[in-house]
Amino acid sequence: MMLIRRGTRLVASLLLMFCVAFAPAPADAREISVQEAVEQAQRQVEGKVLSVQTLNVGKRKVYRIKMLTRDGQVRVVQVPAEQ
């Protein structure tokens, strides 16, 4: 069961990265800061931030934020820099 969840998460992450990389940017898009990305991630997942990485996926920038939830699980949230 755990293997299926990991595989599903991997596929979902790869799909998100693909969509972010190839989706057209809105004309009025602005690049958010690392702090804004962390705040968005904390609204999605309550917990402690373990690390933040800035990735370039195609021509897009994505913040990859690793968090430790209150129940001890590590979750990764990806936030596109352009919003």
Gaussian input, Z-matrix of N, CA and C with variables (Angstrom, degrees):
# hf/3-21g

backbone

0 1
 N
 C     1     B1
 C     2     B2     1     A1
 N     3     B3     2     A2     1     D1
 C     4     B4     3     A3     2     D2
 C     5     B5     4     A4     3     D3
 N     6     B6     5     A5     4     D4
 C     7     B7     6     A6     5     D5
 C     8     B8     7     A7     6     D6
 N     9     B9     8     A8     7     D7
 C    10    B10     9     A9     8     D8
 C    11    B11    10    A10     9     D9
 N    12    B12    11    A11    10    D10
 C    13    B13    12    A12    11    D11
 C    14    B14    13    A13    12    D12
 N    15    B15    14    A14    13    D13
 C    16    B16    15    A15    14    D14
 C    17    B17    16    A16    15    D15
 N    18    B18    17    A17    16    D16
 C    19    B19    18    A18    17    D17
 C    20    B20    19    A19    18    D18
 N    21    B21    20    A20    19    D19
 C    22    B22    21    A21    20    D20
 C    23    B23    22    A22    21    D21
 N    24    B24    23    A23    22    D22
 C    25    B25    24    A24    23    D23
 C    26    B26    25    A25    24    D24
 N    27    B27    26    A26    25    D25
 C    28    B28    27    A27    26    D26
 C    29    B29    28    A28    27    D27
 N    30    B30    29    A29    28    D28
 C    31    B31    30    A30    29    D29
 C    32    B32    31    A31    30    D30
 N    33    B33    32    A32    31    D31
 C    34    B34    33    A33    32    D32
 C    35    B35    34    A34    33    D33
 N    36    B36    35    A35    34    D34
 C    37    B37    36    A36    35    D35
 C    38    B38    37    A37    36    D36
 N    39    B39    38    A38    37    D37
 C    40    B40    39    A39    38    D38
 C    41    B41    40    A40    39    D39
 N    42    B42    41    A41    40    D40
 C    43    B43    42    A42    41    D41
 C    44    B44    43    A43    42    D42
 N    45    B45    44    A44    43    D43
 C    46    B46    45    A45    44    D44
 C    47    B47    46    A46    45    D45
 N    48    B48    47    A47    46    D46
 C    49    B49    48    A48    47    D47
 C    50    B50    49    A49    48    D48
 N    51    B51    50    A50    49    D49
 C    52    B52    51    A51    50    D50
 C    53    B53    52    A52    51    D51
 N    54    B54    53    A53    52    D52
 C    55    B55    54    A54    53    D53
 C    56    B56    55    A55    54    D54
 N    57    B57    56    A56    55    D55
 C    58    B58    57    A57    56    D56
 C    59    B59    58    A58    57    D57
 N    60    B60    59    A59    58    D58
 C    61    B61    60    A60    59    D59
 C    62    B62    61    A61    60    D60
 N    63    B63    62    A62    61    D61
 C    64    B64    63    A63    62    D62
 C    65    B65    64    A64    63    D63
 N    66    B66    65    A65    64    D64
 C    67    B67    66    A66    65    D65
 C    68    B68    67    A67    66    D66
 N    69    B69    68    A68    67    D67
 C    70    B70    69    A69    68    D68
 C    71    B71    70    A70    69    D69
 N    72    B72    71    A71    70    D70
 C    73    B73    72    A72    71    D71
 C    74    B74    73    A73    72    D72
 N    75    B75    74    A74    73    D73
 C    76    B76    75    A75    74    D74
 C    77    B77    76    A76    75    D75
 N    78    B78    77    A77    76    D76
 C    79    B79    78    A78    77    D77
 C    80    B80    79    A79    78    D78
 N    81    B81    80    A80    79    D79
 C    82    B82    81    A81    80    D80
 C    83    B83    82    A82    81    D81
 N    84    B84    83    A83    82    D82
 C    85    B85    84    A84    83    D83
 C    86    B86    85    A85    84    D84
 N    87    B87    86    A86    85    D85
 C    88    B88    87    A87    86    D86
 C    89    B89    88    A88    87    D87
 N    90    B90    89    A89    88    D88
 C    91    B91    90    A90    89    D89
 C    92    B92    91    A91    90    D90
 N    93    B93    92    A92    91    D91
 C    94    B94    93    A93    92    D92
 C    95    B95    94    A94    93    D93
 N    96    B96    95    A95    94    D94
 C    97    B97    96    A96    95    D95
 C    98    B98    97    A97    96    D96
 N    99    B99    98    A98    97    D97
 C   100   B100    99    A99    98    D98
 C   101   B101   100   A100    99    D99
 N   102   B102   101   A101   100   D100
 C   103   B103   102   A102   101   D101
 C   104   B104   103   A103   102   D102
 N   105   B105   104   A104   103   D103
 C   106   B106   105   A105   104   D104
 C   107   B107   106   A106   105   D105
 N   108   B108   107   A107   106   D106
 C   109   B109   108   A108   107   D107
 C   110   B110   109   A109   108   D108
 N   111   B111   110   A110   109   D109
 C   112   B112   111   A111   110   D110
 C   113   B113   112   A112   111   D111
 N   114   B114   113   A113   112   D112
 C   115   B115   114   A114   113   D113
 C   116   B116   115   A115   114   D114
 N   117   B117   116   A116   115   D115
 C   118   B118   117   A117   116   D116
 C   119   B119   118   A118   117   D117
 N   120   B120   119   A119   118   D118
 C   121   B121   120   A120   119   D119
 C   122   B122   121   A121   120   D120
 N   123   B123   122   A122   121   D121
 C   124   B124   123   A123   122   D122
 C   125   B125   124   A124   123   D123
 N   126   B126   125   A125   124   D124
 C   127   B127   126   A126   125   D125
 C   128   B128   127   A127   126   D126
 N   129   B129   128   A128   127   D127
 C   130   B130   129   A129   128   D128
 C   131   B131   130   A130   129   D129
 N   132   B132   131   A131   130   D130
 C   133   B133   132   A132   131   D131
 C   134   B134   133   A133   132   D132
 N   135   B135   134   A134   133   D133
 C   136   B136   135   A135   134   D134
 C   137   B137   136   A136   135   D135
 N   138   B138   137   A137   136   D136
 C   139   B139   138   A138   137   D137
 C   140   B140   139   A139   138   D138
 N   141   B141   140   A140   139   D139
 C   142   B142   141   A141   140   D140
 C   143   B143   142   A142   141   D141
 N   144   B144   143   A143   142   D142
 C   145   B145   144   A144   143   D143
 C   146   B146   145   A145   144   D144
 N   147   B147   146   A146   145   D145
 C   148   B148   147   A147   146   D146
 C   149   B149   148   A148   147   D147
 N   150   B150   149   A149   148   D148
 C   151   B151   150   A150   149   D149
 C   152   B152   151   A151   150   D150
 N   153   B153   152   A152   151   D151
 C   154   B154   153   A153   152   D152
 C   155   B155   154   A154   153   D153
 N   156   B156   155   A155   154   D154
 C   157   B157   156   A156   155   D155
 C   158   B158   157   A157   156   D156
 N   159   B159   158   A158   157   D157
 C   160   B160   159   A159   158   D158
 C   161   B161   160   A160   159   D159
 N   162   B162   161   A161   160   D160
 C   163   B163   162   A162   161   D161
 C   164   B164   163   A163   162   D162
 N   165   B165   164   A164   163   D163
 C   166   B166   165   A165   164   D164
 C   167   B167   166   A166   165   D165
 N   168   B168   167   A167   166   D166
 C   169   B169   168   A168   167   D167
 C   170   B170   169   A169   168   D168
 N   171   B171   170   A170   169   D169
 C   172   B172   171   A171   170   D170
 C   173   B173   172   A172   171   D171
 N   174   B174   173   A173   172   D172
 C   175   B175   174   A174   173   D173
 C   176   B176   175   A175   174   D174
 N   177   B177   176   A176   175   D175
 C   178   B178   177   A177   176   D176
 C   179   B179   178   A178   177   D177
 N   180   B180   179   A179   178   D178
 C   181   B181   180   A180   179   D179
 C   182   B182   181   A181   180   D180
 N   183   B183   182   A182   181   D181
 C   184   B184   183   A183   182   D182
 C   185   B185   184   A184   183   D183
 N   186   B186   185   A185   184   D184
 C   187   B187   186   A186   185   D185
 C   188   B188   187   A187   186   D186
 N   189   B189   188   A188   187   D187
 C   190   B190   189   A189   188   D188
 C   191   B191   190   A190   189   D189
 N   192   B192   191   A191   190   D190
 C   193   B193   192   A192   191   D191
 C   194   B194   193   A193   192   D192
 N   195   B195   194   A194   193   D193
 C   196   B196   195   A195   194   D194
 C   197   B197   196   A196   195   D195
 N   198   B198   197   A197   196   D196
 C   199   B199   198   A198   197   D197
 C   200   B200   199   A199   198   D198
 N   201   B201   200   A200   199   D199
 C   202   B202   201   A201   200   D200
 C   203   B203   202   A202   201   D201
 N   204   B204   203   A203   202   D202
 C   205   B205   204   A204   203   D203
 C   206   B206   205   A205   204   D204
 N   207   B207   206   A206   205   D205
 C   208   B208   207   A207   206   D206
 C   209   B209   208   A208   207   D207
 N   210   B210   209   A209   208   D208
 C   211   B211   210   A210   209   D209
 C   212   B212   211   A211   210   D210
 N   213   B213   212   A212   211   D211
 C   214   B214   213   A213   212   D212
 C   215   B215   214   A214   213   D213
 N   216   B216   215   A215   214   D214
 C   217   B217   216   A216   215   D215
 C   218   B218   217   A217   216   D216
 N   219   B219   218   A218   217   D217
 C   220   B220   219   A219   218   D218
 C   221   B221   220   A220   219   D219
 N   222   B222   221   A221   220   D220
 C   223   B223   222   A222   221   D221
 C   224   B224   223   A223   222   D222
 N   225   B225   224   A224   223   D223
 C   226   B226   225   A225   224   D224
 C   227   B227   226   A226   225   D225
 N   228   B228   227   A227   226   D226
 C   229   B229   228   A228   227   D227
 C   230   B230   229   A229   228   D228
 N   231   B231   230   A230   229   D229
 C   232   B232   231   A231   230   D230
 C   233   B233   232   A232   231   D231
 N   234   B234   233   A233   232   D232
 C   235   B235   234   A234   233   D233
 C   236   B236   235   A235   234   D234
 N   237   B237   236   A236   235   D235
 C   238   B238   237   A237   236   D236
 C   239   B239   238   A238   237   D237
 N   240   B240   239   A239   238   D238
 C   241   B241   240   A240   239   D239
 C   242   B242   241   A241   240   D240
 N   243   B243   242   A242   241   D241
 C   244   B244   243   A243   242   D242
 C   245   B245   244   A244   243   D243
 N   246   B246   245   A245   244   D244
 C   247   B247   246   A246   245   D245
 C   248   B248   247   A247   246   D246

   B1=1.4474
   B2=1.5262
   B3=1.3461
   B4=1.4594
   B5=1.5195
   B6=1.3266
   B7=1.4581
   B8=1.5194
   B9=1.3119
   B10=1.4616
   B11=1.5216
   B12=1.3336
   B13=1.4615
   B14=1.5176
   B15=1.3237
   B16=1.4685
   B17=1.5177
   B18=1.3130
   B19=1.4625
   B20=1.5152
   B21=1.3133
   B22=1.4646
   B23=1.5169
   B24=1.3244
   B25=1.4679
   B26=1.5142
   B27=1.3209
   B28=1.4585
   B29=1.5192
   B30=1.3107
   B31=1.4657
   B32=1.5253
   B33=1.3300
   B34=1.4704
   B35=1.5218
   B36=1.3224
   B37=1.4695
   B38=1.5177
   B39=1.3245
   B40=1.4584
   B41=1.5286
   B42=1.3247
   B43=1.4611
   B44=1.5181
   B45=1.3315
   B46=1.4624
   B47=1.5252
   B48=1.3331
   B49=1.4621
   B50=1.5300
   B51=1.3246
   B52=1.4632
   B53=1.5213
   B54=1.3318
   B55=1.4705
   B56=1.5157
   B57=1.3252
   B58=1.4621
   B59=1.5286
   B60=1.3160
   B61=1.4625
   B62=1.5215
   B63=1.3147
   B64=1.4563
   B65=1.5266
   B66=1.3145
   B67=1.4696
   B68=1.5271
   B69=1.3099
   B70=1.4595
   B71=1.5193
   B72=1.3230
   B73=1.4601
   B74=1.5228
   B75=1.3190
   B76=1.4562
   B77=1.5272
   B78=1.3044
   B79=1.4608
   B80=1.5256
   B81=1.3185
   B82=1.4571
   B83=1.5321
   B84=1.3230
   B85=1.4641
   B86=1.5230
   B87=1.3248
   B88=1.4566
   B89=1.5180
   B90=1.2978
   B91=1.4553
   B92=1.5208
   B93=1.3257
   B94=1.4619
   B95=1.5260
   B96=1.3222
   B97=1.4591
   B98=1.5342
   B99=1.3073
   B100=1.4685
   B101=1.5228
   B102=1.3446
   B103=1.4649
   B104=1.5297
   B105=1.3303
   B106=1.4668
   B107=1.5237
   B108=1.3220
   B109=1.4664
   B110=1.5314
   B111=1.3244
   B112=1.4693
   B113=1.5290
   B114=1.3288
   B115=1.4599
   B116=1.5363
   B117=1.3341
   B118=1.4663
   B119=1.5254
   B120=1.3251
   B121=1.4717
   B122=1.5258
   B123=1.3309
   B124=1.4627
   B125=1.5217
   B126=1.3244
   B127=1.4657
   B128=1.5261
   B129=1.3354
   B130=1.4654
   B131=1.5238
   B132=1.3320
   B133=1.4606
   B134=1.5241
   B135=1.3167
   B136=1.4565
   B137=1.5172
   B138=1.3287
   B139=1.4534
   B140=1.5083
   B141=1.3096
   B142=1.4562
   B143=1.5336
   B144=1.3182
   B145=1.4644
   B146=1.5237
   B147=1.3330
   B148=1.4583
   B149=1.5226
   B150=1.3395
   B151=1.4679
   B152=1.5187
   B153=1.3322
   B154=1.4582
   B155=1.5239
   B156=1.3107
   B157=1.4588
   B158=1.5177
   B159=1.3149
   B160=1.4536
   B161=1.5235
   B162=1.3373
   B163=1.4613
   B164=1.5169
   B165=1.2995
   B166=1.4505
   B167=1.5182
   B168=1.3207
   B169=1.4577
   B170=1.5235
   B171=1.3199
   B172=1.4618
   B173=1.5116
   B174=1.3198
   B175=1.4608
   B176=1.5231
   B177=1.3150
   B178=1.4688
   B179=1.5209
   B180=1.3264
   B181=1.4564
   B182=1.5324
   B183=1.3406
   B184=1.4558
   B185=1.5270
   B186=1.3351
   B187=1.4630
   B188=1.5200
   B189=1.3179
   B190=1.4729
   B191=1.5170
   B192=1.3223
   B193=1.4590
   B194=1.5245
   B195=1.3192
   B196=1.4674
   B197=1.5258
   B198=1.3403
   B199=1.4597
   B200=1.5223
   B201=1.3242
   B202=1.4610
   B203=1.5226
   B204=1.3329
   B205=1.4637
   B206=1.5263
   B207=1.3204
   B208=1.4652
   B209=1.5227
   B210=1.3429
   B211=1.4659
   B212=1.5317
   B213=1.3417
   B214=1.4607
   B215=1.5136
   B216=1.3180
   B217=1.4620
   B218=1.5269
   B219=1.3199
   B220=1.4587
   B221=1.5166
   B222=1.3237
   B223=1.4607
   B224=1.5150
   B225=1.3219
   B226=1.4630
   B227=1.5296
   B228=1.3241
   B229=1.4555
   B230=1.5286
   B231=1.3213
   B232=1.4577
   B233=1.5247
   B234=1.3281
   B235=1.4447
   B236=1.5278
   B237=1.3437
   B238=1.4637
   B239=1.5241
   B240=1.3162
   B241=1.4536
   B242=1.5140
   B243=1.3236
   B244=1.4721
   B245=1.5123
   B246=1.3338
   B247=1.4682
   B248=1.4988
   A1=110.73
   A2=117.14
   A3=121.61
   A4=110.33
   A5=117.31
   A6=121.38
   A7=111.11
   A8=117.46
   A9=121.47
   A10=109.89
   A11=117.82
   A12=121.14
   A13=111.60
   A14=116.39
   A15=120.36
   A16=110.41
   A17=116.61
   A18=120.70
   A19=111.46
   A20=116.57
   A21=121.42
   A22=110.15
   A23=117.19
   A24=120.87
   A25=111.04
   A26=116.99
   A27=120.93
   A28=110.40
   A29=116.78
   A30=120.79
   A31=109.92
   A32=117.08
   A33=120.52
   A34=111.02
   A35=117.57
   A36=121.07
   A37=111.36
   A38=116.48
   A39=119.90
   A40=111.39
   A41=116.19
   A42=120.51
   A43=110.82
   A44=116.97
   A45=121.06
   A46=110.59
   A47=117.07
   A48=120.40
   A49=110.72
   A50=117.19
   A51=121.10
   A52=110.31
   A53=116.50
   A54=120.49
   A55=111.12
   A56=116.36
   A57=120.02
   A58=110.28
   A59=116.56
   A60=120.12
   A61=112.96
   A62=117.18
   A63=119.44
   A64=114.80
   A65=117.07
   A66=119.70
   A67=108.91
   A68=117.12
   A69=118.61
   A70=110.59
   A71=116.03
   A72=120.48
   A73=109.42
   A74=117.19
   A75=119.22
   A76=110.26
   A77=116.71
   A78=120.88
   A79=111.50
   A80=117.57
   A81=120.20
   A82=112.75
   A83=117.64
   A84=121.22
   A85=109.65
   A86=114.38
   A87=119.51
   A88=108.16
   A89=116.16
   A90=120.96
   A91=109.23
   A92=115.58
   A93=119.29
   A94=109.53
   A95=115.67
   A96=121.37
   A97=109.73
   A98=115.17
   A99=120.71
   A100=109.44
   A101=116.71
   A102=120.38
   A103=111.23
   A104=117.49
   A105=120.64
   A106=110.82
   A107=116.75
   A108=120.54
   A109=110.57
   A110=116.33
   A111=120.69
   A112=110.09
   A113=117.01
   A114=120.30
   A115=111.21
   A116=116.70
   A117=120.06
   A118=110.23
   A119=116.48
   A120=120.53
   A121=110.34
   A122=117.01
   A123=119.94
   A124=111.84
   A125=117.75
   A126=119.67
   A127=110.25
   A128=117.20
   A129=121.18
   A130=111.74
   A131=116.04
   A132=121.63
   A133=107.71
   A134=116.87
   A135=119.30
   A136=108.44
   A137=115.78
   A138=119.16
   A139=111.82
   A140=114.65
   A141=122.99
   A142=109.45
   A143=116.21
   A144=121.02
   A145=108.47
   A146=116.00
   A147=121.42
   A148=111.99
   A149=115.63
   A150=119.17
   A151=109.76
   A152=114.33
   A153=121.50
   A154=107.28
   A155=115.80
   A156=121.64
   A157=108.75
   A158=115.55
   A159=120.51
   A160=106.78
   A161=115.95
   A162=121.31
   A163=109.72
   A164=116.61
   A165=121.76
   A166=107.32
   A167=115.49
   A168=122.23
   A169=106.03
   A170=115.57
   A171=118.42
   A172=107.95
   A173=116.43
   A174=120.97
   A175=111.85
   A176=117.04
   A177=122.05
   A178=111.28
   A179=114.99
   A180=121.49
   A181=108.02
   A182=115.80
   A183=122.22
   A184=107.75
   A185=115.20
   A186=120.07
   A187=107.81
   A188=116.09
   A189=122.71
   A190=106.78
   A191=116.52
   A192=121.98
   A193=109.16
   A194=115.64
   A195=121.40
   A196=107.55
   A197=115.99
   A198=121.07
   A199=111.60
   A200=115.35
   A201=122.45
   A202=107.20
   A203=116.17
   A204=120.40
   A205=110.16
   A206=115.32
   A207=120.30
   A208=112.43
   A209=117.11
   A210=119.52
   A211=112.58
   A212=116.88
   A213=121.05
   A214=116.27
   A215=118.45
   A216=120.39
   A217=110.06
   A218=115.63
   A219=120.88
   A220=107.98
   A221=116.74
   A222=122.31
   A223=108.37
   A224=116.17
   A225=121.38
   A226=107.27
   A227=115.59
   A228=122.04
   A229=106.55
   A230=115.85
   A231=120.34
   A232=108.91
   A233=115.50
   A234=122.00
   A235=108.10
   A236=117.75
   A237=118.83
   A238=110.24
   A239=117.58
   A240=121.85
   A241=111.68
   A242=117.60
   A243=120.93
   A244=109.67
   A245=114.88
   A246=119.41
   A247=109.74
   D1=-43.25
   D2=-179.52
   D3=-63.65
   D4=-36.52
   D5=179.44
   D6=-64.58
   D7=-37.93
   D8=178.47
   D9=-65.32
   D10=-42.42
   D11=178.60
   D12=-61.68
   D13=-44.24
   D14=179.31
   D15=-62.47
   D16=-42.70
   D17=178.83
   D18=-64.50
   D19=-40.59
   D20=178.55
   D21=-64.69
   D22=-43.38
   D23=178.29
   D24=-63.03
   D25=-40.73
   D26=179.90
   D27=-63.62
   D28=-46.01
   D29=179.28
   D30=-62.83
   D31=-42.96
   D32=179.32
   D33=-63.19
   D34=-41.59
   D35=178.64
   D36=-64.40
   D37=-43.67
   D38=179.26
   D39=-64.86
   D40=-39.59
   D41=177.79
   D42=-63.71
   D43=-43.57
   D44=178.09
   D45=-61.13
   D46=-45.82
   D47=-179.85
   D48=-61.97
   D49=-39.63
   D50=178.52
   D51=-63.88
   D52=-45.91
   D53=-179.03
   D54=-63.90
   D55=-41.40
   D56=179.63
   D57=-65.41
   D58=-40.00
   D59=-176.28
   D60=-68.66
   D61=-33.31
   D62=-171.97
   D63=-113.54
   D64=0.68
   D65=177.11
   D66=-76.95
   D67=140.26
   D68=178.07
   D69=-68.38
   D70=140.64
   D71=179.09
   D72=-81.60
   D73=137.04
   D74=175.35
   D75=-61.74
   D76=150.99
   D77=-176.92
   D78=-62.26
   D79=-32.22
   D80=-178.01
   D81=-100.91
   D82=22.88
   D83=-178.98
   D84=-69.51
   D85=145.67
   D86=174.81
   D87=-128.30
   D88=155.90
   D89=-179.72
   D90=-89.28
   D91=124.63
   D92=179.38
   D93=-83.99
   D94=159.73
   D95=179.44
   D96=-81.87
   D97=168.57
   D98=176.13
   D99=-60.35
   D100=-41.83
   D101=-179.43
   D102=-61.56
   D103=-41.69
   D104=177.69
   D105=-63.85
   D106=-39.29
   D107=178.66
   D108=-64.49
   D109=-41.33
   D110=178.25
   D111=-63.12
   D112=-42.02
   D113=178.91
   D114=-62.07
   D115=-40.06
   D116=177.30
   D117=-63.79
   D118=-44.02
   D119=-179.52
   D120=-62.41
   D121=-39.81
   D122=-179.65
   D123=-68.95
   D124=-26.20
   D125=174.54
   D126=-71.74
   D127=-30.10
   D128=179.78
   D129=-80.80
   D130=-41.32
   D131=-175.39
   D132=-131.18
   D133=117.09
   D134=177.13
   D135=-77.90
   D136=126.04
   D137=179.43
   D138=165.03
   D139=-171.49
   D140=-176.59
   D141=-96.36
   D142=134.35
   D143=177.88
   D144=-76.47
   D145=125.02
   D146=178.67
   D147=-93.93
   D148=-41.28
   D149=179.95
   D150=-160.46
   D151=158.57
   D152=176.27
   D153=-133.67
   D154=130.55
   D155=176.25
   D156=-123.03
   D157=145.55
   D158=173.09
   D159=-106.13
   D160=120.53
   D161=-178.42
   D162=-113.40
   D163=146.66
   D164=170.61
   D165=-105.46
   D166=115.39
   D167=179.77
   D168=-112.55
   D169=105.00
   D170=-172.32
   D171=65.32
   D172=-125.66
   D173=178.13
   D174=-98.76
   D175=7.23
   D176=-175.83
   D177=-105.38
   D178=151.16
   D179=175.23
   D180=-104.53
   D181=134.89
   D182=179.73
   D183=-131.29
   D184=136.26
   D185=173.69
   D186=-93.91
   D187=127.27
   D188=178.27
   D189=-107.90
   D190=112.44
   D191=-172.65
   D192=-114.67
   D193=118.09
   D194=179.95
   D195=-95.97
   D196=128.67
   D197=-175.88
   D198=-129.54
   D199=149.40
   D200=175.12
   D201=-104.76
   D202=116.56
   D203=-178.16
   D204=-75.48
   D205=167.65
   D206=-179.57
   D207=-62.96
   D208=-26.48
   D209=179.48
   D210=-93.17
   D211=13.22
   D212=172.23
   D213=89.15
   D214=6.83
   D215=178.80
   D216=-91.17
   D217=147.93
   D218=175.30
   D219=-96.00
   D220=125.61
   D221=178.89
   D222=-121.05
   D223=145.97
   D224=177.32
   D225=-115.10
   D226=127.59
   D227=178.84
   D228=-116.83
   D229=132.07
   D230=177.66
   D231=-111.02
   D232=126.89
   D233=-177.05
   D234=-121.42
   D235=121.30
   D236=177.06
   D237=-66.96
   D238=139.57
   D239=-178.72
   D240=-71.11
   D241=-34.90
   D242=179.80
   D243=-88.26
   D244=124.04
   D245=-179.76
   D246=-141.47

